[in-house]
Amino acid sequence: MNPTPERQLVPLQHAAEQHFFGMRHAAVPERERIEGFLSEGFEVVIAFAGAAVTQSFVDELVGRLILEQGPGVLQRLVFFKNCTDDTRAILSFVAADRLDQYLKNNMH
C-alpha cells in the first residue's frame, strides 16, 4: 500500500494586493512555490478564499504547470479550496485548454 503524500497549503489571498489576481506576472511566485512543493513530493492545496482571479492569472498558475509537467500534475493539484463559481469555471476552462494543447504537442 502506497503512503498518501503530505499536503501543502498554498493560500493565495495573502499574496494579492486587495485580494485580486489579474496580472499573469502575479502568478509567477505562487507557481514557483507550488513547483517547489511538487518537486518535494507534496500534494498541493491551493486556497482561493478571498481571492478573485482572472484567466491570465490561472493560466500562469495552473496552465503552465500542465504544459510543462503534463496532465499528471493535476493528480497532485486535486484540491482547489474555497473557489467561487467563477474561479471554478476559469480553472476548468484553463485546465481543459492546456490539456488539449499538451496532448496535441506531445502526440507521436
Backbone as CSV, one residue per row, in Angstrom:
resi,resn,N_x,N_y,N_z,CA_x,CA_y,CA_z,C_x,C_y,C_z
1,MET,0.838,-1.183,0.000,0.000,0.000,0.000,0.883,1.246,0.000
2,ASN,0.633,2.159,-0.918,1.425,3.375,-1.015,0.986,4.388,0.025
3,PRO,1.934,5.031,0.691,1.546,6.072,1.639,0.974,7.285,0.909
4,THR,0.033,7.949,1.553,-0.553,9.158,0.980,0.457,10.290,1.094
5,PRO,0.685,11.019,0.009,1.627,12.142,0.096,1.112,13.208,1.060
6,GLU,2.032,13.890,1.673,1.643,15.008,2.527,1.095,16.125,1.663
7,ARG,0.255,16.951,2.272,-0.335,18.075,1.541,0.252,19.380,2.044
8,GLN,0.461,20.277,1.106,0.963,21.604,1.426,-0.079,22.627,1.002
9,LEU,-0.476,23.490,1.921,-1.452,24.535,1.645,-0.757,25.757,1.057
10,VAL,-1.307,26.264,-0.049,-0.814,27.489,-0.670,-1.972,28.482,-0.687
11,PRO,-2.054,29.349,0.331,-3.143,30.344,0.355,-2.804,31.540,-0.533
12,LEU,-3.656,31.812,-1.488,-3.395,32.912,-2.410,-3.770,34.268,-1.841
13,GLN,-4.723,34.323,-0.952,-5.238,35.612,-0.511,-4.178,36.474,0.166
14,HIS,-3.131,35.880,0.688,-2.099,36.672,1.363,-1.143,37.355,0.396
15,ALA,-1.102,36.883,-0.829,-0.151,37.434,-1.788,-0.762,38.505,-2.683
16,ALA,-2.073,38.626,-2.654,-2.729,39.568,-3.569,-2.949,40.913,-2.912
17,GLU,-2.656,41.941,-3.664,-2.978,43.282,-3.199,-4.479,43.455,-3.371
18,GLN,-5.170,43.706,-2.295,-6.621,43.841,-2.265,-7.311,42.585,-2.779
19,HIS,-6.678,41.442,-2.641,-7.267,40.141,-2.941,-7.674,39.961,-4.394
20,PHE,-7.033,40.645,-5.318,-7.348,40.496,-6.738,-6.102,40.083,-7.494
21,PHE,-6.205,38.973,-8.216,-5.110,38.486,-9.044,-5.509,38.664,-10.498
22,GLY,-4.996,39.696,-11.142,-5.367,39.938,-12.517,-4.221,39.768,-13.487
23,MET,-3.037,40.036,-13.045,-1.895,40.036,-13.942,-1.191,38.680,-13.931
24,ARG,-0.773,38.267,-15.104,-0.064,36.995,-15.254,1.182,36.947,-14.360
25,HIS,1.924,38.046,-14.311,3.178,38.041,-13.536,2.941,37.842,-12.042
26,ALA,1.749,38.161,-11.552,1.447,37.947,-10.131,1.397,36.466,-9.785
27,ALA,1.162,35.615,-10.775,1.074,34.169,-10.536,2.449,33.508,-10.470
28,VAL,3.464,34.152,-11.020,4.780,33.513,-11.122,5.324,33.090,-9.758
29,PRO,5.391,33.954,-8.738,5.942,33.493,-7.461,5.097,32.393,-6.820
30,GLU,3.784,32.464,-7.013,2.915,31.420,-6.458,3.160,30.091,-7.170
31,ARG,3.280,30.124,-8.509,3.559,28.909,-9.260,4.911,28.330,-8.868
32,GLU,5.891,29.182,-8.681,7.211,28.707,-8.275,7.164,28.031,-6.907
33,ARG,6.367,28.565,-5.990,6.183,27.904,-4.681,5.551,26.530,-4.876
34,ILE,4.526,26.479,-5.722,3.839,25.214,-5.987,4.799,24.206,-6.622
35,GLU,5.594,24.647,-7.600,6.571,23.763,-8.242,7.549,23.185,-7.223
36,GLY,7.972,24.015,-6.279,8.874,23.543,-5.235,8.243,22.458,-4.381
37,PHE,6.995,22.669,-3.972,6.301,21.660,-3.168,6.086,20.376,-3.967
38,LEU,5.716,20.505,-5.240,5.518,19.327,-6.080,6.823,18.544,-6.230
39,SER,7.931,19.243,-6.413,9.222,18.563,-6.580,9.647,17.839,-5.307
40,GLU,9.110,18.275,-4.168,9.406,17.606,-2.901,8.426,16.472,-2.614
41,GLY,7.483,16.234,-3.534,6.559,15.117,-3.386,5.237,15.438,-2.706
42,PHE,4.977,16.703,-2.435,3.727,17.086,-1.787,2.570,17.123,-2.782
43,GLU,1.364,16.870,-2.284,0.157,17.296,-2.973,-0.036,18.745,-2.563
44,VAL,-0.595,19.554,-3.446,-0.739,20.968,-3.152,-2.209,21.356,-3.112
45,VAL,-2.578,22.015,-2.036,-3.921,22.558,-1.872,-3.818,24.057,-2.116
46,ILE,-4.465,24.535,-3.166,-4.451,25.963,-3.459,-5.724,26.563,-2.884
47,ALA,-5.563,27.469,-1.935,-6.708,28.083,-1.254,-7.018,29.430,-1.894
48,PHE,-8.191,29.531,-2.495,-8.603,30.743,-3.194,-9.479,31.653,-2.338
49,ALA,-9.676,31.347,-1.074,-10.569,32.132,-0.215,-10.192,33.614,-0.256
50,GLY,-11.155,34.430,-0.622,-10.939,35.867,-0.631,-10.155,36.385,-1.821
51,ALA,-9.807,35.520,-2.756,-9.010,35.946,-3.905,-9.838,35.865,-5.183
52,ALA,-9.909,36.973,-5.899,-10.528,36.989,-7.224,-9.415,36.815,-8.244
53,VAL,-9.653,35.968,-9.241,-8.606,35.684,-10.221,-9.117,35.910,-11.641
54,THR,-8.179,36.116,-12.545,-8.506,36.217,-13.968,-7.994,34.973,-14.678
55,GLN,-8.423,34.816,-15.912,-7.971,33.684,-16.714,-6.459,33.742,-16.912
56,SER,-5.905,34.923,-17.109,-4.452,35.063,-17.291,-3.693,34.569,-16.072
57,PHE,-4.170,34.941,-14.886,-3.511,34.515,-13.656,-3.556,32.996,-13.529
58,VAL,-4.734,32.408,-13.733,-4.893,30.959,-13.596,-4.083,30.220,-14.654
59,ASP,-4.008,30.775,-15.856,-3.216,30.135,-16.902,-1.749,30.086,-16.511
60,GLU,-1.237,31.153,-15.946,0.163,31.163,-15.499,0.362,30.254,-14.296
61,LEU,-0.626,30.192,-13.411,-0.525,29.401,-12.190,-0.660,27.909,-12.468
62,VAL,-1.697,27.517,-13.192,-2.011,26.102,-13.398,-1.724,25.661,-14.832
63,GLY,-2.089,26.495,-15.807,-1.908,26.120,-17.198,-0.460,25.820,-17.546
64,ARG,0.423,26.636,-17.065,1.852,26.421,-17.358,2.353,25.115,-16.738
65,LEU,1.854,24.785,-15.538,2.236,23.511,-14.924,1.806,22.335,-15.793
66,ILE,0.603,22.418,-16.360,0.107,21.345,-17.221,0.971,21.235,-18.472
67,LEU,1.286,22.366,-19.088,2.103,22.347,-20.303,3.502,21.796,-20.043
68,GLU,4.079,22.125,-18.902,5.455,21.714,-18.610,5.557,20.323,-18.005
69,GLN,4.569,19.941,-17.185,4.677,18.680,-16.454,3.691,17.616,-16.929
70,GLY,2.752,18.007,-17.770,1.788,17.055,-18.293,0.563,16.919,-17.415
71,PRO,-0.412,16.158,-17.895,-1.688,16.027,-17.202,-1.573,15.433,-15.801
72,GLY,-0.541,14.641,-15.558,-0.370,14.020,-14.247,-0.251,15.016,-13.113
73,VAL,0.158,16.237,-13.424,0.297,17.241,-12.370,-1.044,17.529,-11.705
74,LEU,-2.122,17.371,-12.455,-3.445,17.644,-11.873,-3.808,16.649,-10.774
75,GLN,-3.226,15.468,-10.813,-3.482,14.499,-9.756,-2.883,14.951,-8.430
76,ARG,-1.897,15.825,-8.499,-1.266,16.335,-7.280,-1.766,17.730,-6.927
77,LEU,-2.623,18.292,-7.780,-3.280,19.569,-7.517,-4.787,19.336,-7.439
78,VAL,-5.156,18.264,-6.798,-6.557,17.850,-6.821,-7.451,18.728,-5.962
79,PHE,-6.894,19.505,-5.100,-7.702,20.279,-4.176,-7.585,21.768,-4.468
80,PHE,-8.686,22.362,-4.844,-8.762,23.805,-5.012,-9.781,24.278,-3.989
81,LYS,-9.313,24.861,-2.928,-10.126,25.156,-1.763,-10.779,26.539,-1.852
82,ASN,-12.051,26.594,-1.468,-12.803,27.844,-1.351,-12.883,28.637,-2.648
83,CYS,-13.146,27.967,-3.744,-13.289,28.645,-5.035,-14.710,29.179,-5.205
84,THR,-14.805,30.329,-5.820,-16.116,30.817,-6.248,-16.504,30.054,-7.510
85,ASP,-17.751,30.176,-7.904,-18.186,29.540,-9.155,-17.398,30.084,-10.337
86,ASP,-17.130,31.390,-10.336,-16.344,31.985,-11.421,-14.930,31.411,-11.465
87,THR,-14.311,31.258,-10.301,-12.962,30.704,-10.240,-12.954,29.264,-10.722
88,ARG,-13.947,28.479,-10.309,-14.036,27.083,-10.774,-14.177,27.021,-12.298
89,ALA,-14.987,27.913,-12.853,-15.169,27.941,-14.311,-13.859,28.279,-15.010
90,ILE,-13.132,29.253,-14.483,-11.837,29.625,-15.069,-10.856,28.460,-14.962
91,LEU,-10.784,27.816,-13.800,-9.893,26.667,-13.620,-10.227,25.547,-14.604
92,SER,-11.508,25.259,-14.751,-11.932,24.194,-15.670,-11.561,24.523,-17.106
93,PHE,-11.818,25.765,-17.515,-11.506,26.173,-18.877,-10.007,26.089,-19.145
94,VAL,-9.212,26.656,-18.256,-7.756,26.674,-18.446,-7.208,25.251,-18.469
95,ALA,-7.650,24.412,-17.528,-7.147,23.037,-17.481,-7.498,22.288,-18.763
96,ALA,-8.734,22.400,-19.231,-9.149,21.703,-20.450,-8.365,22.206,-21.661
97,ASP,-8.196,23.515,-21.759,-7.470,24.095,-22.885,-6.008,23.661,-22.893
98,ARG,-5.365,23.716,-21.742,-3.945,23.357,-21.678,-3.729,21.853,-21.807
99,LEU,-4.666,21.039,-21.311,-4.571,19.592,-21.523,-4.651,19.274,-23.008
100,ASP,-5.586,19.919,-23.694,-5.734,19.726,-25.127,-4.453,20.137,-25.857
101,GLN,-3.915,21.280,-25.492,-2.678,21.761,-26.118,-1.519,20.807,-25.834
102,TYR,-1.404,20.335,-24.594,-0.333,19.403,-24.233,-0.434,18.131,-25.077
103,LEU,-1.648,17.577,-25.179,-1.828,16.341,-25.931,-1.520,16.541,-27.416
104,LYS,-1.925,17.645,-27.988,-1.624,17.916,-29.398,-0.126,18.045,-29.634
105,ASN,0.562,18.682,-28.712,2.006,18.901,-28.866,2.838,17.662,-28.563
106,ASN,2.255,16.690,-27.880,3.038,15.517,-27.454,2.556,14.212,-28.057
107,MET,1.712,14.296,-29.058,1.268,13.081,-29.750,2.341,12.682,-30.758
108,HIS,2.589,11.404,-30.836,3.642,10.936,-31.750,3.041,10.178,-32.890
